[in-house]
Amino acid sequence: MRKKLITLILLILGFVTSVNAEGISFKQVGRIKPRHANQIRSSNWSVGAETMDRDYTIYRNWKDYLRPLGIKKARIQGGWAKTEKRKGVYDFNWLDEIIFDMDDQGVEPWMCLCYGNSLYSDGGGVRLGAQIPSSEKSLRAWTQWVRAVVSRYMDVIDEWEIWNEPNLRKANVAKNYACFMLHTAENIRKIQPDAKILTMSTAGVDTKFVREVLEIAKQQNKLHLIDQVTYHPYSHNPDKSYKAVDGLRRIVKDFSARITIRQGENGCPSMRRKTKALRDYDWTEVSQAKWALRRLLGDLGRDIESSYFAIMDMKYPDEMNVKGLLKSRENQTVEYTKPSYHAAQNLASVFDDRLTRIKNFRYTADTEKSLSVFAYKNGQTGTHIVTMWFGGENPSDNNTLNNIDFTLMNVRFEQPVYIDLRTGVVYEIPKSIYSKVGDKYIFHAVPCYDSPILIADQDCIYLQK
């Protein structure tokens, strides 16, 4: 009892913040130091800044949280209807404010050219799953708007995605979308020849739709217009989606070794309610943070560019979509930063272009639970970071730790530390629980749970004490 009381006091004072089941104290040595976007050269990450074209979020209300997040890219949507409210007249003021400010903050926007304009007959819809423009006049107006947008922002934006989740609407069959997408891509390249063209943006991992579109592009000898296939793999357990993603990757590779895939939109609610995708689960702000880290690190471990949806809760016409890293008030101002925001800050600070993934990383672990384990080498120091988490179940609100013995092959640590990426707390690993045998490091009783923890060399971490 006395020992438990002493431990509790140390926890409160911050001297010890974790004790494993064998009673070995992990001394806290600091926390991950957040790095602003303009302090990071590049990374794997985007953050969703969608729906501003329909005023579901207001940029000026949350823009001060963008640079401190540390994520280098942001996905935005073009807003044809918001820009062209009178035929042939474009008002780009609202979009200028967003794009040029993001650029000043060190964040590169990439734009999804999507949603229609009711000024034109059969001009396409403006809601989720909208139909693409289909009449001759609306397609001509769409093309003129696309050319105007690319011309205006080509010095800042070089990645253009064509439509959002076209596979949700039956009228947007693969043939119709393929013709629309290829026509749009050709017009983008006429203005910006080196532009990167992102396509599909499918709801879910829709391999049938992707295959059909790629087949049409191949038949027309236009695969060269496509650089990436994007997809939105909403899943209660983010680790469960990769079988389908592997299938998508194989299909894309069958058509072109040059075309890659990107996870372009994925997020998780922070509370249980009717809130679009993944609404039927008892989510909390804790499980949201775990979900976000597992999705983003699961993608990084498979060399997939990845975006978290979204930075801010979005006030849809029928409800608040609470997938944001920032909690929104009803008036669409920021109420507070959620735990997921700070978890994403930690991720962005650690995992940037200094790190290279170790392919076919070898390890052993004495557990029957499903583990996700990946390793990275720091190109500046030659030392390593290993990520691990229990990935067999949906992220939960339970933070109970289970101790695992690990043997890690072909890694180097000068001063190994243990990090809970969700909280950002960094601990010294006691020398009594690890040893080096040849090219192996053996760690005993490493506390693990359903959120990513790291074993890393301290030199790989930007540390604040």
FENWOKA-V396646 format. One line per field, one symbol per residue. ss: DSSP state (@ for helix, = for strand, . for the rest). psi: psi as a letter, one per 20 degrees, with the letter a starting at -180 (. if undefined). burial: b if it has 24 or more other C-alpha atoms within 12 Angstrom, else e. A space follows every 10 residues. Layout:
ss = ???
psi = ???
burial = ???
This chain:
ss = .@@@@@@@@@ @@@..====. ....====== ==....@@@. ....====.. .@@@....@@ @@@@@@@@@. ..=====..@ @@@..=..=. ..@@@@@@@@ @@@@...=== ===....... .......... .....@@@@@ @@@@@@@@@@ @@@.....== ==...@@@.. ...@@@@@@@ @@@@@@@@@@ @....===== ====..@@@@ @@@@@@@@@. ..@@@..=== ==.....@@@ @@@@@@@@@@ @@@@@....= ===....... .......... ....@@@@@@ @@@@@@@@@@ ....====.. .=.==....= =....===.. ...====.@@ @@@@@@@@@@ ....===... ..===..... ========.. ...======= .......... .========. .....===== ....====.. @@@====..= ========.. ..=====@@@ ..==.
psi = ghghgggggh ggijhpjppr ijjppoppia qpoqpqhiip graiqqqpkr jhhjkhqogh hjhiiggihi piqpprqglg hhhnippjpp ojghhggggh ggghijpoqq poorqboihp pljqrjrpkq qqqhqgghhg hggggghggg hhjhihpjpp qoqplhihph hlrggggggg ghggghhghh hnhjqppprf lqoannhggg ggghgghghj ljhiiphqpq rnmpphohii ihghhhgghg gghhhpihpr qpoioprpqj qprnmcqkhl qmqrhghggg ggghgghhgh ijlpqqppor hqqpnrhirp oljqippprh jjrpgrprhh ghghggghhg najhqppoql pprqpmqiqp pppqqqpoih ijrrppqqqo jhrqprjpkp qppppqopql rpphnpqppo hghjppqpop iijqqpocjq popplppqak qpqqoqphii popp.
burial = eeeeeebeee eeeebbbbbb eeeebbbbbb bbbbbbbbeb ebbbbbbbbb bbbbbbbbbe bbbbbbbbbb bbbbbbbbbb bbbbeeeeeb ebebbeebbb ebbebbbbbb bbbbbbbbbb ebbbbbbbbb bbbbeeebbb bbbbbbbbbb ebbbebbbbb bbbbbbbbbe ebbbbbbbbb bbbbbbbbbe bbeebbbbbb bbbbbbbebb bbbbbbbeee eebbbbbbbb bbbbbbbbbb bbeebeebbe bbeebbeebb bbbbbbbbbb beeebbbbbe bebbbbbbbb bbbbbbbbbb bbbbbbbbbb bbbbbbeeeb bbbbbbbbee ebbbeebbbb bbbbbbbbbb bbebbbbbee bebebeeeee bbbbbbbbee eebbbbbbbb bebbbbeeee ebbbebbbbb bbbeebbbbb bbbbbbbbbb eebbeeeeee bbbbbbbbbb bbbbbbbbbb bbbee
